[in-house]
Amino acid sequence: MLNAADKPLLLIVDDDPLIVDSLGFLLHQDFEVVSAATRPECISLLRQKNLLPQLALIDLGLPPLPHRPDEGFALISDLLAHAPEIKIVVLSGQSEEAHARHARTLGAADFIAKPADPGMLRQTLRRLQSFRTRELFTAEEQAPCPLVGASLPMQKLREQIRQYAESPFPVLIEGESGSGKDIVAGGCLHFATTRRNRPYLALNCAAISPGLVEPTLFGYAKGAFTGAAAAKSGYFEDAAEGTLFLDEIGELPLELQPKLLRVLENGEFQRVGETQLRVSRARVVAATNRDLRREVKAGRFRADLYHRLSVFTIGVPSLRDLGADKMLLLDHYRDLFARQAKQPPFELSTQALALWQAYVFPGNVRELRNIVIRLTAKYPGQPVAVTDLETELDTQEELAAATLPSRNIGELTEFARRDLGERGQFDLDATLRLWEQGYIEAALALTHGNVSQAAKLLGINRTTLYNRLEIFARENAARALPADEMNTPRPAVFSKQNG
């Protein structure tokens, strides 16, 4: 039995207190357990207590919509923004294959349907904890810019890094979630340059309560606020002449943005509760998966701060644009995780390799990495058939078969003509429902599960979207046969129906 200080921190999010208590009892010997019942409660808990859990076990069906996966999907994105290296396992009664695949695409490491075998659940968590997904950066061991890939976009990325790395000016790193912006900041712009022997500090602006951002960045004087028992330096002081990485910079509260702008312009700042001016010489690198130009237009981000941060801008390409680099990343992570698991690596069949190359990886490198982790655990030293790989990917055959043409009616007609000619049977209603569901799921993914924003993005009102989601949920439930539920004993602890 491990001491509490040695145990990895496990976050459990489920609105059923019986499930939370039972999971805590079963897992407390191996993990330090904290829990929450809703997504807002979870985020508040992590921010207020400054927690960075290594593992999370979450339900999909959370209030206020316990019969739909929206809150759970949004929570996956929230947790990864808060702690990018967290391993998330979804434990849910909403076990449709589409939900499992979408959860993995968003960044979940695994999906387990309720009811779950306690031993298997514990084994899954232990296995995920054993995989170290980030190479630890040290000044002595750091290889030059540890980026994997030889494609033209990766060559351009390396050239941008080479040009900007030694400059003292700010750098803004843009890219989709899961694309590796933190590796560019730490592994390339800091540890692969002459700054490597100076401090490197990283602050995720989405992972800290807005009220704590200012004292965290700038420090505070003794007695500056309740609980400030002693003076404390902030990130700008502690980074000294090294690098300060501000991840998720788009989450920085609007009222604090002028203070950050002041530091970027002349290096000056004040601790909270002090009048003394201090000077920072830290090099600031910021990252975002938002379009800050759009945020500026919407009034959520200051234009002057954006222009100051983006003196140099680096765009990290999405994995779908990297071509054969998908194979290089496969080899890299397969070898890495096989060594960690002390198991021989798996092998993809010829058909599985073709599917791997064709898959677009909407979750980028993070999704690829999690897929390799699961395959390493399931098929050590074994061949992986195309059917085995298909269960790990978020694909819909009808949507993957072709790309929707432009809004030009002529091109759309030509697309429809080819599609009808290639199919033996065709169902117009089913096809229209499929496209509708695809766009709705895409809108929910883009808005992190926010139904109001998704409805606005789709050009429909919120009530209409709720109605469509209810229809899809009923159709999915009607298609799902409860055979597993009939044949598998359901311990009360894991048998919640709507989770």
FENCORSUL-V159382 format. One record per backbone hydrogen bond with DSSP energy under -1.0 kcal/mol. NH is the residue of the N-H (numbers start at 0). CO is the residue of the C=O. If there is no record, write none. Layout:
nh = [NH & NH]
co = [CO & CO]
//
This chain:
nh = [1 & 5 & 9 & 10 & 11 & 12 & 13 & 19 & 20 & 21 & 22 & 23 & 24 & 25 & 26 & 27 & 29 & 30 & 31 & 33 & 35 & 41 & 42 & 43 & 44 & 45 & 46 & 47 & 48 & 50 & 53 & 54 & 55 & 56 & 57 & 58 & 59 & 60 & 61 & 64 & 67 & 71 & 72 & 73 & 74 & 75 & 76 & 77 & 78 & 79 & 80 & 81 & 82 & 85 & 86 & 88 & 89 & 90 & 91 & 94 & 99 & 100 & 101 & 102 & 103 & 104 & 105 & 107 & 108 & 109 & 111 & 113 & 120 & 121 & 122 & 123 & 124 & 125 & 126 & 127 & 128 & 129 & 141 & 146 & 154 & 155 & 156 & 157 & 158 & 159 & 160 & 161 & 162 & 163 & 164 & 166 & 170 & 171 & 172 & 173 & 174 & 178 & 183 & 184 & 185 & 186 & 188 & 190 & 192 & 195 & 197 & 200 & 202 & 204 & 206 & 211 & 215 & 216 & 217 & 218 & 219 & 220 & 222 & 223 & 227 & 228 & 231 & 234 & 235 & 237 & 238 & 239 & 241 & 242 & 243 & 244 & 245 & 246 & 248 & 250 & 251 & 255 & 259 & 260 & 261 & 262 & 263 & 264 & 265 & 266 & 268 & 271 & 273 & 277 & 279 & 282 & 284 & 285 & 286 & 287 & 291 & 294 & 295 & 296 & 297 & 298 & 299 & 305 & 306 & 307 & 308 & 309 & 313 & 315 & 320 & 321 & 324 & 325 & 326 & 327 & 328 & 329 & 330 & 331 & 332 & 333 & 334 & 335 & 336 & 337 & 338 & 339 & 340 & 342 & 346 & 348 & 352 & 353 & 354 & 355 & 356 & 357 & 358 & 363 & 365 & 366 & 367 & 368 & 369 & 370 & 371 & 372 & 373 & 374 & 375 & 376 & 377 & 378 & 380 & 381 & 383 & 388 & 389 & 391 & 394 & 399 & 400 & 411 & 412 & 413 & 414 & 415 & 416 & 417 & 418 & 419 & 420 & 421 & 422 & 430 & 431 & 432 & 433 & 434 & 435 & 436 & 437 & 438 & 439 & 440 & 441 & 442 & 443 & 444 & 445 & 446 & 447 & 448 & 449 & 453 & 454 & 455 & 456 & 457 & 459 & 464 & 465 & 466 & 467 & 468 & 469 & 470 & 471 & 472 & 473 & 474 & 475 & 476 & 477 & 478 & 479 & 485 & 486 & 487 & 493 & 494]
co = [28 & 2 & 31 & 54 & 33 & 56 & 35 & 15 & 16 & 17 & 18 & 19 & 20 & 21 & 22 & 23 & 26 & 26 & 7 & 9 & 11 & 37 & 38 & 39 & 40 & 41 & 42 & 43 & 44 & 45 & 8 & 8 & 86 & 10 & 88 & 12 & 498 & 498 & 59 & 61 & 64 & 59 & 68 & 69 & 70 & 71 & 72 & 73 & 74 & 75 & 76 & 77 & 78 & 82 & 53 & 55 & 109 & 57 & 111 & 92 & 95 & 96 & 97 & 98 & 99 & 100 & 101 & 102 & 87 & 87 & 89 & 91 & 116 & 117 & 118 & 119 & 120 & 121 & 122 & 123 & 124 & 125 & 137 & 144 & 150 & 151 & 152 & 153 & 154 & 155 & 156 & 157 & 158 & 159 & 160 & 163 & 283 & 311 & 285 & 313 & 287 & 175 & 179 & 180 & 181 & 182 & 183 & 185 & 189 & 192 & 194 & 242 & 244 & 246 & 203 & 208 & 211 & 212 & 213 & 214 & 231 & 271 & 227 & 220 & 224 & 226 & 219 & 215 & 216 & 233 & 234 & 236 & 238 & 198 & 282 & 200 & 284 & 202 & 286 & 247 & 248 & 252 & 255 & 256 & 257 & 258 & 259 & 260 & 261 & 262 & 277 & 218 & 270 & 268 & 266 & 241 & 243 & 170 & 245 & 172 & 289 & 290 & 291 & 292 & 293 & 295 & 294 & 301 & 302 & 303 & 304 & 305 & 171 & 173 & 317 & 318 & 321 & 322 & 323 & 323 & 324 & 325 & 326 & 327 & 328 & 329 & 330 & 331 & 332 & 333 & 334 & 335 & 336 & 337 & 381 & 383 & 348 & 349 & 350 & 351 & 352 & 353 & 354 & 360 & 177 & 362 & 363 & 364 & 365 & 366 & 367 & 368 & 369 & 370 & 371 & 372 & 373 & 374 & 343 & 378 & 346 & 384 & 385 & 388 & 392 & 395 & 396 & 407 & 408 & 409 & 410 & 411 & 412 & 413 & 414 & 415 & 416 & 417 & 418 & 426 & 427 & 428 & 429 & 430 & 431 & 432 & 433 & 434 & 435 & 436 & 437 & 438 & 439 & 440 & 441 & 442 & 444 & 443 & 446 & 449 & 450 & 451 & 452 & 453 & 454 & 460 & 461 & 462 & 463 & 464 & 465 & 466 & 467 & 468 & 469 & 470 & 471 & 472 & 473 & 474 & 475 & 481 & 482 & 483 & 490 & 491]
//
